[in-house]
Amino acid sequence: MKPLNEKNILKDATINKVQFDKEWFYKFDDIAFYLKEDLTEVDCIYLPMMIDGEQEFVKCCTYEDIIRGRKEFK
C-alpha cells in the first residue's frame, strides 16, 4: 500500500481537488490512479469541480474517507 500524506496530495497537480469550507475534496478517479489501488470501499459524493476550464460534477472524497476506506479494504 502506497504511503499517503495529505500535504503531498495537495501539492500534486495531477490530482483535481476543490475546497469547501475548510475541507478538501479530491477527485476519486485521480486518487485511485495516484495510489494504484481499488478504492471501492471509500465513501464519495458528487461535487462541482473546474476541470480544464469547464465545471463538471465529479465523484469526490475527503482525505479521511480515503484513509477509512483503505483500512476497511484491508
N, C-alpha and C positions, 0 to 999 in steps of 0.2 A: 504494500500500500504506500503510495507516494505521500511524503510528509506535506502537511497543509498549514500555511501561515497566512492569515488574513492580510497582513501588510504586503506580502508578495502578490497576492491576488489583486489587491487594489492597484498596484503598480503595473501589473501585466496588461498591456494594451490589447492583447488578443481576446481578452475576456470582456464582453459587454456588461456594463453594470449601471445601476441607477440608484440614487439615494432618495428615500422617502423618510421624512423627519430626520432621525439620526441613524437610521439603519440602512445598510447597503444590501441591495438585492442583485444577484448575479444571474446572467442568462444560463439556464440549465444546460443547454447543449454545449456551451463554451466550457463550463466547469467539468462536465463529463469528458470532453475531449482533452482538457488540460490534465485531468487526473488519470485518464485512460482506464476508467472503471465504470461498472454498471451501477448507476445511482437510482435505480427504480424505486428504492425504499425512501428516497428523500421527498419530503413534503414540498409542494410547489404551489405557486399561484400565478395568475396571468396579470402582467403589468404593462403599461405603455412604456416603450423604450425607443430612443432615437438610434437607428442603425442606418449608416450610410446616408444620413440626412433625411430619412423618412421615419415617421412614427409607426411602430408596429406593436401589437400586443403579443408578448412572448412569455414563455414559461420561465419563471424565475424562482430562486430560492435564496435564503439567507445563509450566512456562514454557519450559524448554529444548526440550521436544518441539515446542512451538508454533514457536519460532524455527527449529529444524532443519527442520520440515515446510514452513514458509514458504519457506526457502531452496531446498529441493528442488523445490517447486512452481514457482518462478520459473525 
